[in-house]
């Protein structure tokens, strides 16, 4: 009877050992995957330790003492990683995590410290086209280029940006996707970010304007506050052939990396002039014989200034096209200086609250109409 009891105790002890065994059978690669994926699934947890502890491969035979020691080490390490959580990750999620956060990459903390060393004098340009044009146009002082580590860095477009940076002596650093997300404040960076000096509005040049074979058209923007709208306007202006873009400095959004991305990098190419007093500039141009053209909605109130459909307007002399900001449109000061007001006729009867167009869309339509009339008058 005593021997039978000892046999039961021995079997019970073996059962306890083998029920603990699955935790100790985790391979080195699986253990590394757990560390990586935990940092992805819980990025807000600042207690996560990215260092992966490797264990000895020459493990001794299973014994109660060795098993308890190894389990205590694992529990201690896992508590440091994520207290109270015990979960498993599918192979698909693990594959994605390892692709975005390879184990051999440099620690992100080191990259962030180098990036933030001159954060007051530099800003982060993001996106393939903005970064490439910022490097090639030479209007910015490029400091560092950050590229997403992994297979994405081998794309032809990314390699072109890296080659351009290398040609100009700009250091290239490989970082994680999460680091790039932080640098770009969550915007679409396409795997590249460039730390560079900011772009400012240009001031009025005192040099004589170059002689042109065509009638010049300037686009004048007043109080455009949405960077996405400003970026789209700059892209249309450059594409359609506007000679100059002028903007009010007050109550207008700055030439930020968001504007550059929205313009597909056009902001790095086209010069945008800033004016403290647009009214003063318009009066000077009126004295020089320029035609000042404003814009109003289709249902605008009656005014003493003639209102013309954009399709009926012919551009016969140097012209300034004025576009007002979101919501309020042109100010009364600038409206009083306009000689003609253009409107875009609707193609159907409109219901309330949708009787107008987005300012960037309206600008594109009006610019195309004016520049087409200029070409037809040749």
ZIBELJO-V517298 format. One record per pair of residues at least 24 apart in sequence whose ideal C-beta (glycine too) atoms are under 8 Angstrom apart, sorted by sequence separation. I is the first residue (numbers start at 1). GAP is how many residues later the second one is. D is the distance in Angstrom with one decimal. If there is no record, write none. Layout:
i->I gap->GAP d->D
i->I gap->GAP d->D
This chain:
i->31 gap->24 d->7.5
i->53 gap->24 d->6.1
i->170 gap->24 d->7.9
i->217 gap->24 d->7.9
i->218 gap->24 d->7.1
i->221 gap->24 d->6.9
i->291 gap->24 d->7.7
i->342 gap->24 d->6.0
i->118 gap->25 d->6.7
i->145 gap->25 d->5.4
i->147 gap->25 d->6.1
i->149 gap->25 d->4.2
i->217 gap->25 d->5.7
i->218 gap->25 d->6.1
i->219 gap->25 d->7.3
i->221 gap->25 d->7.0
i->222 gap->25 d->7.7
i->223 gap->25 d->5.9
i->234 gap->25 d->7.2
i->238 gap->25 d->7.8
i->245 gap->25 d->6.4
i->247 gap->25 d->5.9
i->249 gap->25 d->4.5
i->291 gap->25 d->8.0
i->28 gap->26 d->5.9
i->135 gap->26 d->7.1
i->142 gap->26 d->6.6
i->144 gap->26 d->6.7
i->145 gap->26 d->7.0
i->146 gap->26 d->7.9
i->147 gap->26 d->7.1
i->148 gap->26 d->7.6
i->149 gap->26 d->6.5
i->217 gap->26 d->5.7
i->218 gap->26 d->4.6
i->219 gap->26 d->5.0
i->220 gap->26 d->4.8
i->221 gap->26 d->4.4
i->222 gap->26 d->5.0
i->225 gap->26 d->6.7
i->227 gap->26 d->4.9
i->245 gap->26 d->7.5
i->246 gap->26 d->7.6
i->247 gap->26 d->7.1
i->248 gap->26 d->7.6
i->249 gap->26 d->6.5
i->250 gap->26 d->7.2
i->291 gap->26 d->5.4
i->293 gap->26 d->5.8
i->295 gap->26 d->7.4
i->28 gap->27 d->6.8
i->143 gap->27 d->7.2
i->144 gap->27 d->5.2
i->145 gap->27 d->4.8
i->146 gap->27 d->5.2
i->147 gap->27 d->5.6
i->148 gap->27 d->7.0
i->149 gap->27 d->6.3
i->150 gap->27 d->7.9
i->216 gap->27 d->4.4
i->218 gap->27 d->7.5
i->219 gap->27 d->7.1
i->220 gap->27 d->7.6
i->221 gap->27 d->7.0
i->223 gap->27 d->7.6
i->225 gap->27 d->6.6
i->226 gap->27 d->6.8
i->231 gap->27 d->7.2
i->235 gap->27 d->7.6
i->239 gap->27 d->8.0
i->244 gap->27 d->7.4
i->245 gap->27 d->4.9
i->246 gap->27 d->4.8
i->247 gap->27 d->5.7
i->248 gap->27 d->6.2
i->249 gap->27 d->5.5
i->290 gap->27 d->7.1
i->291 gap->27 d->6.8
i->292 gap->27 d->7.9
i->293 gap->27 d->6.7
i->295 gap->27 d->6.5
i->313 gap->27 d->7.0
i->342 gap->27 d->7.9
i->132 gap->28 d->6.5
i->136 gap->28 d->6.2
i->142 gap->28 d->4.6
i->144 gap->28 d->7.8
i->145 gap->28 d->7.1
i->146 gap->28 d->7.9
i->147 gap->28 d->7.3
i->148 gap->28 d->7.3
i->216 gap->28 d->7.6
i->218 gap->28 d->6.0
i->223 gap->28 d->4.4
i->224 gap->28 d->5.7
i->225 gap->28 d->5.3
i->231 gap->28 d->4.5
i->235 gap->28 d->4.6
i->238 gap->28 d->4.6
i->245 gap->28 d->7.0
i->246 gap->28 d->7.7
i->247 gap->28 d->7.2
i->289 gap->28 d->6.7
i->290 gap->28 d->4.6
i->291 gap->28 d->4.7
i->292 gap->28 d->5.2
i->293 gap->28 d->5.3
i->294 gap->28 d->4.7
i->295 gap->28 d->5.9
i->28 gap->29 d->7.8
i->115 gap->29 d->6.7
i->128 gap->29 d->4.9
i->132 gap->29 d->5.1
i->135 gap->29 d->4.6
i->144 gap->29 d->6.1
i->146 gap->29 d->5.1
i->148 gap->29 d->5.4
i->165 gap->29 d->7.8
i->223 gap->29 d->5.8
i->224 gap->29 d->6.6
i->227 gap->29 d->5.7
i->230 gap->29 d->5.1
i->231 gap->29 d->7.0
i->234 gap->29 d->4.4
i->235 gap->29 d->5.7
i->244 gap->29 d->6.4
i->246 gap->29 d->6.0
i->289 gap->29 d->7.1
i->290 gap->29 d->6.7
i->291 gap->29 d->7.2
i->293 gap->29 d->6.7
i->295 gap->29 d->7.0
i->313 gap->29 d->5.9
i->114 gap->30 d->7.2
i->128 gap->30 d->7.1
i->131 gap->30 d->5.3
i->135 gap->30 d->6.0
i->222 gap->30 d->7.8
i->228 gap->30 d->7.2
i->231 gap->30 d->6.8
i->232 gap->30 d->5.9
i->248 gap->30 d->5.1
i->288 gap->30 d->7.8
i->290 gap->30 d->5.8
i->292 gap->30 d->6.9
i->305 gap->30 d->7.4
i->49 gap->31 d->5.5
i->115 gap->31 d->7.1
i->161 gap->31 d->5.4
i->212 gap->31 d->7.1
i->221 gap->31 d->7.1
i->227 gap->31 d->4.2
i->231 gap->31 d->2.4
i->232 gap->31 d->7.1
i->235 gap->31 d->4.8
i->238 gap->31 d->6.6
i->49 gap->32 d->6.3
i->132 gap->32 d->6.2
i->148 gap->32 d->5.6
i->158 gap->32 d->7.9
i->227 gap->32 d->4.5
i->230 gap->32 d->7.2
i->231 gap->32 d->3.9
i->234 gap->32 d->5.0
i->238 gap->32 d->4.8
i->246 gap->32 d->7.2
i->297 gap->32 d->7.5
i->303 gap->32 d->7.8
i->308 gap->32 d->5.8
i->310 gap->32 d->4.8
i->47 gap->33 d->7.1
i->48 gap->33 d->6.0
i->128 gap->33 d->6.4
i->135 gap->33 d->6.1
i->146 gap->33 d->7.1
i->157 gap->33 d->7.8
i->158 gap->33 d->5.6
i->229 gap->33 d->8.0
i->230 gap->33 d->7.8
i->231 gap->33 d->7.8
i->234 gap->33 d->5.5
i->237 gap->33 d->6.9
i->285 gap->33 d->7.7
i->296 gap->33 d->7.1
i->305 gap->33 d->5.6
i->308 gap->33 d->7.1
i->309 gap->33 d->7.5
i->310 gap->33 d->6.8
i->326 gap->33 d->5.8
i->47 gap->34 d->7.9
i->48 gap->34 d->7.2
i->146 gap->34 d->6.3
i->158 gap->34 d->6.0
i->228 gap->34 d->4.7
i->295 gap->34 d->7.5
i->296 gap->34 d->7.9
i->305 gap->34 d->7.2
i->306 gap->34 d->5.9
i->307 gap->34 d->4.6
i->308 gap->34 d->5.9
i->309 gap->34 d->6.2
i->310 gap->34 d->5.6
i->311 gap->34 d->7.5
i->325 gap->34 d->7.1
i->111 gap->35 d->7.1
i->135 gap->35 d->6.9
i->227 gap->35 d->6.2
i->231 gap->35 d->7.7
i->246 gap->35 d->7.0
i->285 gap->35 d->6.0
i->295 gap->35 d->7.0
i->305 gap->35 d->6.9
i->306 gap->35 d->6.9
i->307 gap->35 d->7.7
i->308 gap->35 d->7.3
i->309 gap->35 d->7.8
i->324 gap->35 d->7.5
i->47 gap->36 d->7.8
i->155 gap->36 d->7.4
i->231 gap->36 d->6.7
i->234 gap->36 d->5.9
i->294 gap->36 d->5.6
i->305 gap->36 d->5.2
i->307 gap->36 d->5.7
i->309 gap->36 d->5.4
i->323 gap->36 d->6.2
i->45 gap->37 d->6.7
i->146 gap->37 d->6.4
i->153 gap->38 d->6.7
i->234 gap->38 d->7.0
i->282 gap->38 d->6.7
i->303 gap->38 d->6.9
i->152 gap->39 d->4.7
i->323 gap->39 d->7.3
i->42 gap->40 d->6.3
i->282 gap->40 d->8.0
i->294 gap->40 d->6.9
i->323 gap->40 d->5.3
i->21 gap->41 d->7.3
i->148 gap->41 d->8.0
i->294 gap->41 d->5.8
i->300 gap->41 d->7.4
i->24 gap->43 d->6.7
i->38 gap->43 d->5.5
i->148 gap->43 d->3.9
i->300 gap->43 d->6.9
i->323 gap->43 d->7.7
i->38 gap->44 d->5.5
i->105 gap->44 d->4.9
i->147 gap->44 d->6.4
i->148 gap->44 d->7.3
i->294 gap->44 d->3.5
i->17 gap->45 d->6.2
i->147 gap->45 d->5.6
i->292 gap->45 d->5.6
i->293 gap->45 d->6.5
i->296 gap->45 d->4.9
i->298 gap->45 d->5.3
i->321 gap->45 d->6.3
i->21 gap->46 d->7.7
i->24 gap->46 d->5.4
i->35 gap->46 d->6.6
i->146 gap->46 d->7.1
i->201 gap->46 d->6.6
i->292 gap->46 d->5.2
i->293 gap->46 d->7.0
i->294 gap->46 d->7.3
i->295 gap->46 d->6.7
i->296 gap->46 d->7.6
i->297 gap->46 d->6.7
i->298 gap->46 d->6.9
i->321 gap->46 d->6.9
i->17 gap->47 d->6.6
i->20 gap->47 d->6.1
i->24 gap->47 d->6.5
i->34 gap->47 d->7.7
i->102 gap->47 d->5.9
i->145 gap->47 d->6.8
i->146 gap->47 d->4.5
i->292 gap->47 d->5.3
i->293 gap->47 d->5.0
i->294 gap->47 d->4.9
i->295 gap->47 d->5.3
i->296 gap->47 d->5.6
i->298 gap->47 d->6.2
i->23 gap->48 d->6.3
i->41 gap->48 d->7.6
i->102 gap->48 d->6.3
i->145 gap->48 d->7.6
i->146 gap->48 d->7.5
i->201 gap->48 d->6.3
i->291 gap->48 d->6.0
i->292 gap->48 d->7.9
i->293 gap->48 d->7.5
i->294 gap->48 d->7.2
i->295 gap->48 d->7.2
i->298 gap->48 d->5.6
i->145 gap->49 d->5.3
i->146 gap->49 d->7.2
i->291 gap->49 d->7.1
i->293 gap->49 d->5.8
i->321 gap->49 d->6.3
i->17 gap->50 d->5.8
i->24 gap->50 d->7.3
i->100 gap->50 d->6.5
i->144 gap->50 d->7.5
i->145 gap->50 d->7.7
i->13 gap->51 d->7.3
i->20 gap->51 d->5.9
i->23 gap->51 d->6.1
i->52 gap->51 d->7.0
i->99 gap->51 d->5.6
i->144 gap->51 d->4.5
i->286 gap->51 d->6.9
i->319 gap->51 d->6.7
i->37 gap->52 d->4.6
i->99 gap->52 d->7.2
i->142 gap->52 d->6.1
i->143 gap->52 d->4.4
i->282 gap->52 d->6.9
i->298 gap->52 d->7.9
i->142 gap->53 d->7.6
i->143 gap->53 d->5.9
i->126 gap->54 d->7.5
i->142 gap->54 d->4.7
i->143 gap->54 d->7.7
i->201 gap->54 d->6.5
i->279 gap->54 d->5.2
i->283 gap->54 d->6.9
i->34 gap->55 d->7.2
i->141 gap->55 d->6.3
i->200 gap->55 d->6.7
i->279 gap->55 d->6.5
i->282 gap->55 d->4.9
i->310 gap->55 d->6.9
i->315 gap->55 d->5.0
i->33 gap->56 d->7.0
i->37 gap->56 d->6.4
i->140 gap->56 d->4.2
i->141 gap->56 d->4.2
i->199 gap->56 d->4.6
i->222 gap->56 d->6.1
i->278 gap->56 d->6.4
i->299 gap->56 d->5.6
i->310 gap->56 d->5.4
i->313 gap->56 d->6.9
i->315 gap->56 d->7.6
i->37 gap->57 d->5.7
i->40 gap->57 d->4.7
i->50 gap->57 d->6.6
i->126 gap->57 d->7.0
i->140 gap->57 d->5.0
i->198 gap->57 d->7.5
i->298 gap->57 d->6.7
i->313 gap->57 d->6.9
i->36 gap->58 d->7.9
i->126 gap->58 d->4.0
i->140 gap->58 d->7.6
i->220 gap->58 d->6.4
i->279 gap->58 d->6.5
i->297 gap->58 d->6.7
i->298 gap->58 d->7.8
i->311 gap->58 d->6.1
i->315 gap->58 d->4.9
i->114 gap->59 d->7.4
i->124 gap->59 d->4.8
i->135 gap->59 d->7.1
i->140 gap->59 d->6.4
i->297 gap->59 d->5.0
i->310 gap->59 d->4.2
i->314 gap->59 d->4.8
i->315 gap->59 d->4.6
i->37 gap->60 d->4.4
i->40 gap->60 d->7.3
i->124 gap->60 d->6.3
i->134 gap->60 d->5.7
i->139 gap->60 d->6.3
i->310 gap->60 d->7.4
i->313 gap->60 d->6.5
i->33 gap->61 d->4.7
i->36 gap->61 d->5.2
i->40 gap->61 d->6.4
i->126 gap->61 d->6.0
i->127 gap->61 d->6.9
i->131 gap->61 d->5.0
i->199 gap->61 d->7.7
i->316 gap->61 d->6.2
i->36 gap->62 d->6.1
i->39 gap->62 d->7.0
i->111 gap->62 d->5.8
i->126 gap->62 d->7.7
i->127 gap->62 d->6.1
i->128 gap->62 d->4.8
i->131 gap->62 d->7.2
i->134 gap->62 d->5.7
i->220 gap->62 d->7.4
i->314 gap->62 d->8.0
i->315 gap->62 d->7.1
i->126 gap->63 d->3.9
i->127 gap->63 d->5.3
i->128 gap->63 d->7.8
i->131 gap->63 d->4.3
i->314 gap->63 d->6.4
i->33 gap->64 d->7.3
i->111 gap->64 d->4.8
i->126 gap->64 d->7.5
i->128 gap->64 d->6.1
i->130 gap->64 d->7.7
i->33 gap->65 d->6.6
i->36 gap->65 d->5.3
i->127 gap->65 d->7.1
i->126 gap->66 d->7.0
i->36 gap->67 d->6.7
i->106 gap->67 d->8.0
i->108 gap->67 d->6.3
i->112 gap->67 d->6.7
i->126 gap->67 d->4.8
i->218 gap->67 d->8.0
i->295 gap->67 d->7.0
i->106 gap->68 d->7.2
i->108 gap->68 d->5.6
i->111 gap->68 d->6.0
i->115 gap->68 d->6.8
i->125 gap->68 d->7.0
i->126 gap->68 d->7.5
i->199 gap->68 d->6.8
i->105 gap->69 d->6.5
i->106 gap->69 d->7.6
i->124 gap->69 d->5.2
i->125 gap->69 d->4.4
i->199 gap->69 d->7.4
i->202 gap->69 d->5.0
i->204 gap->69 d->6.4
i->105 gap->70 d->7.4
i->108 gap->70 d->7.1
i->112 gap->70 d->7.7
i->124 gap->70 d->7.0
i->125 gap->70 d->8.0
i->187 gap->70 d->8.0
i->202 gap->70 d->6.5
i->203 gap->70 d->7.2
i->32 gap->71 d->5.9
i->105 gap->71 d->6.2
i->108 gap->71 d->4.9
i->124 gap->71 d->5.7
i->125 gap->71 d->5.6
i->187 gap->71 d->6.7
i->201 gap->71 d->5.7
i->202 gap->71 d->4.7
i->203 gap->71 d->7.1
i->204 gap->71 d->7.2
i->295 gap->71 d->6.4
i->123 gap->72 d->7.6
i->124 gap->72 d->7.9
i->201 gap->72 d->6.4
i->202 gap->72 d->6.8
i->122 gap->73 d->4.9
i->123 gap->73 d->6.9
i->184 gap->73 d->7.6
i->188 gap->73 d->7.3
i->201 gap->73 d->2.8
i->252 gap->73 d->7.8
i->122 gap->74 d->6.0
i->123 gap->74 d->7.6
i->187 gap->74 d->6.5
i->200 gap->74 d->7.7
i->251 gap->74 d->7.3
i->101 gap->75 d->5.3
i->122 gap->75 d->6.0
i->123 gap->75 d->4.9
i->100 gap->76 d->6.5
i->101 gap->76 d->7.6
i->121 gap->76 d->6.8
i->122 gap->76 d->7.7
i->100 gap->77 d->4.6
i->101 gap->77 d->7.4
i->118 gap->77 d->7.8
i->204 gap->77 d->7.6
i->293 gap->77 d->7.8
i->100 gap->78 d->7.5
i->115 gap->80 d->6.0
i->233 gap->90 d->7.5
i->229 gap->97 d->6.7
i->217 gap->98 d->6.9
i->224 gap->99 d->7.5
i->215 gap->100 d->6.3
i->218 gap->100 d->7.9
i->220 gap->100 d->5.3
i->222 gap->100 d->6.7
i->225 gap->100 d->6.0
i->226 gap->100 d->5.8
i->215 gap->101 d->7.3
i->217 gap->101 d->7.6
i->218 gap->101 d->7.4
i->219 gap->101 d->7.9
i->220 gap->101 d->6.7
i->222 gap->101 d->7.1
i->223 gap->101 d->6.9
i->224 gap->101 d->5.3
i->225 gap->101 d->6.2
i->215 gap->102 d->6.3
i->216 gap->102 d->4.9
i->217 gap->102 d->5.2
i->218 gap->102 d->4.7
i->219 gap->102 d->5.4
i->220 gap->102 d->4.7
i->221 gap->102 d->5.4
i->222 gap->102 d->5.3
i->223 gap->102 d->3.4
i->224 gap->102 d->7.2
i->215 gap->103 d->5.9
i->216 gap->103 d->7.6
i->217 gap->103 d->7.8
i->218 gap->103 d->7.2
i->220 gap->103 d->7.0
i->222 gap->103 d->6.0
i->215 gap->104 d->7.2
i->217 gap->104 d->6.6
i->219 gap->104 d->6.9
i->221 gap->104 d->7.9
i->223 gap->105 d->7.4
i->222 gap->108 d->6.0
i->223 gap->108 d->7.6
i->222 gap->109 d->6.3
i->222 gap->112 d->6.0
i->236 gap->124 d->7.1
i->240 gap->124 d->7.5
i->242 gap->125 d->6.4
i->134 gap->126 d->7.5
i->233 gap->126 d->7.3
i->237 gap->126 d->7.5
i->130 gap->127 d->6.9
i->233 gap->127 d->5.0
i->236 gap->127 d->6.1
i->240 gap->127 d->4.8
i->140 gap->128 d->7.4
i->232 gap->128 d->3.7
i->236 gap->128 d->4.1
i->240 gap->128 d->5.9
i->139 gap->129 d->6.4
i->229 gap->129 d->7.0
i->232 gap->129 d->8.0
i->242 gap->129 d->7.8
i->130 gap->130 d->4.3
i->229 gap->130 d->5.4
i->230 gap->130 d->7.9
i->233 gap->130 d->5.0
i->237 gap->130 d->6.5
i->241 gap->130 d->5.8
i->126 gap->131 d->5.9
i->130 gap->131 d->5.5
i->134 gap->131 d->7.5
i->137 gap->131 d->5.0
i->229 gap->131 d->4.6
i->233 gap->131 d->7.8
i->236 gap->131 d->6.1
i->240 gap->131 d->5.4
i->125 gap->132 d->4.9
i->133 gap->132 d->4.0
i->137 gap->132 d->5.9
i->228 gap->132 d->7.8
i->232 gap->132 d->7.8
i->123 gap->133 d->7.6
i->124 gap->133 d->6.1
i->127 gap->133 d->7.5
i->132 gap->133 d->6.9
i->133 gap->133 d->8.0
i->123 gap->134 d->6.0
i->127 gap->134 d->4.6
i->130 gap->134 d->7.6
i->134 gap->134 d->4.9
i->43 gap->135 d->6.4
i->125 gap->135 d->6.0
i->126 gap->135 d->6.2
i->129 gap->135 d->5.0
i->130 gap->135 d->4.4
i->133 gap->135 d->3.8
i->224 gap->135 d->6.8
i->129 gap->136 d->3.5
i->133 gap->136 d->6.0
i->127 gap->137 d->8.0
i->130 gap->137 d->7.6
i->40 gap->138 d->7.7
i->127 gap->138 d->7.2
i->130 gap->138 d->6.2
i->219 gap->144 d->7.2
i->219 gap->148 d->6.9
i->217 gap->150 d->7.7
i->217 gap->153 d->6.1
i->217 gap->154 d->6.5
i->217 gap->157 d->6.9
i->215 gap->159 d->5.5
i->214 gap->160 d->6.5
i->215 gap->162 d->7.8
i->214 gap->164 d->7.7
